Amino acid sequence: MQILYQDKHLLVINKPSGLLSQPGSLNDSVTHRLQNEFPFLGVVHRLDQGTSGIMVIALNQKALSHLAKQFQFRSTFKVYEAEVFGQLPLIKGRIDLPLRCDWPNRPKQEVHTEGKPSVTHWQCIESSAKRSRVQLIPHTGRSHQLRVHLASIGRPIIGDYFYAQGEALAMSPRLHLHAKRLVINHPITNQRIEFKCDAPF
């Protein structure tokens, strides 16, 4: 786990795929790995276990409150990168499909008319016969949003153990989804700061 930025108030890390953001069923998580070094750890937002990339962690209560509000009111800016199965029909597009929990199959999510509004913008970076690399900008932050949205248009993320099947699932042992860029306001100075981290796939 790589530390990208650190000061007295916040920590920005590159979370590897397969690591939990917070303690769960496994005795290994971002929190587990940092708790001996930092007396206060406030996980501001989470990445799915299979997703790699940028995560910000507050190092005191004041920073946690400030950062949490930024995510709540969507004043942050997030960019993800993914590899999806197959070719995309356009260079860019928008997916606007409501999402809700698929209760019988938790923690999976599903597209449903009674779900919460969910919007994702995508842009194709490069494409071949069996895979396309895309940049994703979520305008809402629903659980599994990017994964469900891409699967719903017939382009599941490669290695997605929840929403991909057959060849798309078998192409990689890990989920090809990475939090590549994050822009936030510093919780103390309020200065706009940006972090970047290239995808490892």
N, C-alpha and C positions, 0 to 999 in steps of 0.2 A: 504494500500500500504506500503510495507516494504522496508526500506533502508538497503541494504546489505553492502554498502561501501560508504564512503564520504571523500574527501579531498578538498583542495582549487580549484582543477581543474576539478574534475569529480564526478559524483554521479552514483551509480549503484543501481537499484531498482528491486524489484520483483513485476511486474505488475499483478494485478488480472484479471481474465477473465471478460469480459464485459466492461472494461474501455478502452476508446480511448487513443491512444498514443499522439495524437495532437488534438487541438480544431477542432470540426466538427459540426455536426448537434445537438449534445447534449452539454449542459453547464457543462459537466464534462469530464475531461481528465487528463492524467498525468500532463500536463502543468498547468491546472487549479488548481490542488491540491498542486503544488509546487511554484506557482508564487509569493505568498506572502512572502515566506521564502528566495527565491533566486532572486537577481536582474537580472541575466542572465541565461537563460535556452536554451541550444542548443540541440535539439533532433537529435541525430546522426543517429539513425535507428529506424524503427517502428516495432511493433508487431501488427498483426491483432487484432481487438477488442476482439474477442473470445479467443485469445491465451494468456496464462499467462506466467510469467517467467521473465528472466533477460533482462533488458534494461539499456543501458549506456547513460548518459546525460552529456553534457559538461557544465561547469560553467563559461567559458570565451571563447572569440573568438579564441584565440590561440589553446586551447584544442579542440574546435569544428573543426577547420581546420585539425588538425593532425588526429583526430579520424575519420573524414569523409573520409579522404584519405585511411585509413586502411580498411574501409568497401568497398570503391570504388575499391581498388586494391586487395581485398580478402586476406589481410594478417591477418585477424582475424580468429578464429576457433570457430565454433558454433555447439552445440549439442542440439537436441530437443528430447523429449520423447512424445510418443503418444500411445493411445489405438485405435486399428482399429477393424472393424467388421469382424469376421470370423478368420479362421486359415490361416497362411501364408504357402506357399508350400515349402519354404526353410528356413534355419537358417539365411541367409543373402543374400543380392542382391543389384543390382544397377538399378536405373530407369533413363534412358536417353531419354527423350521425350521433343521436343521443345514446348514452351508455348507462347501464345499470349492472348491479351484481347478478351473476347467474347463480342464484342461491343453491340449487341442488348440486352445483359443481364448484363451490367456493374453493379458491379465491378467484376463479375465472369471472370475467365480465362479459357482457353481451350487448349488442345493439338492440334497442327496444324503444318503441314509441313513448313508453312511460319513463324512459331514462332521463338523465340530466344532460342538458345541452353540452356538446363536446365538438371542438373544432381543431383540426390539424391542417397546417399548410405543408406541402412537400415540394421538393425540387430535385429532379434527377441530376446526379453529378456525372455518372458514367453508366453504361449499360452493355451487357452482352446477352447471348441467347438465354442463359439460365439464371443470371443474377443482375441486379441493378443496385448501384450505390445511391442512396438518397439522403438529402438534408431535410430534417423535420423540425418544424416550429410549432409547438403546441400552444394554442391560445387559451386552453383550459387545462386543468391538471388532474384529470380523472385517473383513477387506478387503471393501469394497463392500457391507457388510451391509445398510444402509438401502436401497440401490438394488435389491438382489436381493430382499429381503423384500417391498418394495412391489410390484415387478414380479410376484412370485410369487402375489400375491393379485389380480392383474389391474388394479393401479393404479400403473403405472410413473411415475416422476418425470418431469415435463415437461422436454423437452430432453435426456434421458439418452441419449447417443450409444452406449452399450453395451446398454442393456436396454429402451429404448422404440423403438417403430416407428410408421410412418405419421403420423397427426395428432399423437399425443403427442410425437413427436420434432420435428415441424415447427413446433410452437407457439412454440418459443423457440430462439435460437442458443446459449443457455447452459443448463447444468444448474441446475434450480431447487431446489438444496439448499444450505443455509446453516447453519454452526455458530453458533448464536445465543447460547448461554450456556455458561460454563465455570466450575466451582467447584473450586479446588485448595487445598492447604495451602502457604503460603509456605515455600520450601525452607530458609530460615534461621530465621525466627521461629516457624514452624509454625502461624501464624495462618491461619484459613480465610478465603479471599478469593474474590470473585465478579466475573466480567466478563460484560458483555452487549453485544450489537451487533445491531441490527435487520437483517432480511433486505432486500436491495436490489431485490427483485422483488415 
